[in-house]
Amino acid sequence: MTAVREAPARRGPTPPARTGRPAAARWARRAPLLPALVFTIVVTQLPFVATLVISLMRWNSLDPANRGFAGLDNYAAVFTDPDLRSAIGVTVLLTVTVVVVCLVLGLGLALLLDREFAGRGVVRTMLIAPFLVVPVAAALLWKHALYNPEYGLFNGVLTWLFGDGAPQPEWISGMPLLAVEASLVWQWTPFMMLILLAGLQSRPQDAVEAARIDGATAWQVFRYLTLPHLRQYLELGALLGSIYIVQNFDAVFTITSGGLGTANLPYTIYQTFYQAHDYGQASAAGVVVVVGSIIIATFALRVVSSLLREDGGRAANRTGVRV
């Protein structure tokens, strides 16, 4: 028998020897970002770590002898103290009300601006303007130019419509929380409008035109095409709006000074820190606000990433490139 020789297995090309160049190139690309990273850590993370440490301490400047480690007592006080619990409830109510009303009004304005009409650019600029006003200036505008019972615009309009015997309500003392909510809705509705308008302009127009050709009414197009398409944009607006409204301090401080049941959690933290001088309890409440904001921001980032993936997929489908 003749022995059959097996052909030696073919070997692929020998991979090039690894050098330090790729790592050096990566570090060369990342090195310009290091100063910004260090600055961000120093400005944001170190103060938060200090706040976290203080929140675990028993520290009141009015009682300097009674200072020491308190553990989680300050956090327990945040959720058991009646004033702080009331502030948490006001914060939730204020945030939910403002965000929902802003989304509804922003959706209506976005639908109007999505249509072609003369002067649309001017109208869009005017509607965006309230969002560009400094928050303290916006609160002062509402407090003095609109709500003031003697020379405010609202009571002036009532006098103009009904004469000298028209009622002159005290807007701030009569409806304090609604007064704060109205000023925040006025300022944050343009933000929601911009997000939803961007969503409307990214709709697939071929599907809308096909639905109209098939006899779909405007309500059916909105109900079955526009609203499902805007779902993630609505979620994004709600999440981002919640992050900002939860931390709102300017409107409460300027319009009502936290009185008449309008003290939210940021204002209560201000009172605890600067008036009661209880640094430990104020820091614990601040940590609660930050943790809540981080949780909301995590969901917001997920929504943003899903929107970017969808936009990338649609762009790839239009160009015929597989993602």
Long-range contacts (C-beta under 8 A, 24 or more apart in sequence): 48-290, 51-283, 51-286, 51-287, 51-290, 52-283, 52-287, 54-279, 54-280, 54-283, 55-280, 55-283, 55-284, 55-286, 55-287, 56-280, 57-279, 57-280, 58-280, 59-278, 59-279, 59-280, 60-276, 60-277, 60-278, 60-279, 60-280, 61-277, 61-279, 62-276, 62-277, 70-280, 74-280, 74-281, 74-283, 74-284, 75-284, 75-287, 75-288, 77-281, 77-284, 78-281, 78-284, 78-285, 78-288, 81-281, 83-263, 83-268, 84-265, 84-268, 84-285, 86-261, 86-263, 87-263, 87-264, 87-265, 87-267, 87-268, 88-265, 90-177, 90-261, 90-262, 90-263, 90-264, 90-265, 91-246, 91-264, 91-265, 91-266, 93-177, 94-177, 94-180, 94-181, 94-184, 94-245, 94-248, 94-264, 95-242, 95-245, 95-246, 97-181, 98-181, 98-184, 98-185, 98-188, 98-241, 98-245, 99-237, 99-238, 99-241, 99-242, 99-245, 101-181, 101-185, 101-189, 102-185, 102-188, 102-189, 102-191, 102-192, 102-237, 102-241, 103-192, 103-196, 103-234, 103-237, 103-238, 103-241, 105-185, 105-189, 105-192, 105-193, 106-189, 106-190, 106-191, 106-192, 106-193, 106-195, 106-196, 106-237, 107-192, 107-193, 107-196, 107-230, 107-234, 109-189, 109-190, 109-193, 109-197, 110-193, 110-196, 110-197, 110-199, 110-200, 111-200, 111-222, 113-193, 113-197, 114-197, 114-200, 114-201, 127-190, 127-193, 128-190, 128-193, 128-194, 129-190, 130-186, 130-187, 130-189, 130-190, 131-187, 131-188, 131-190, 131-191, 131-194, 133-187, 135-187, 135-248, 135-250, 135-251, 136-250, 136-254, 138-183, 138-186, 138-187, 138-250, 138-251, 139-183, 139-250, 139-251, 139-253, 139-254, 139-255, 140-254, 142-179, 142-182, 142-183, 142-186, 142-255, 143-172, 143-254, 143-255, 146-171, 147-171, 147-172, 147-179, 147-255, 172-255, 172-256, 172-260, 173-260, 176-255, 176-256, 176-259, 176-260, 176-261, 176-262, 177-260, 177-261, 177-262, 179-255, 179-256, 180-251, 180-252, 180-255, 180-256, 180-262, 183-251, 183-255, 184-245, 184-248, 184-251, 188-241, 188-244, 188-245, 191-237, 191-240, 191-241, 192-237, 192-241, 195-233, 195-236, 195-237, 195-240, 196-230, 196-233, 196-234, 196-237, 198-233, 199-229, 199-230, 199-232, 199-233, 200-226, 200-230, 202-229, 202-311, 202-314, 203-229, 204-314, 232-303, 232-306, 232-307, 232-310, 233-307, 235-299, 235-303, 236-300, 236-303, 236-304, 236-307, 239-296, 239-297, 239-299, 239-300, 239-303, 240-300, 242-296, 243-293, 243-296, 243-297, 243-300, 246-289, 246-292, 246-293, 246-296, 247-289, 247-293, 265-289
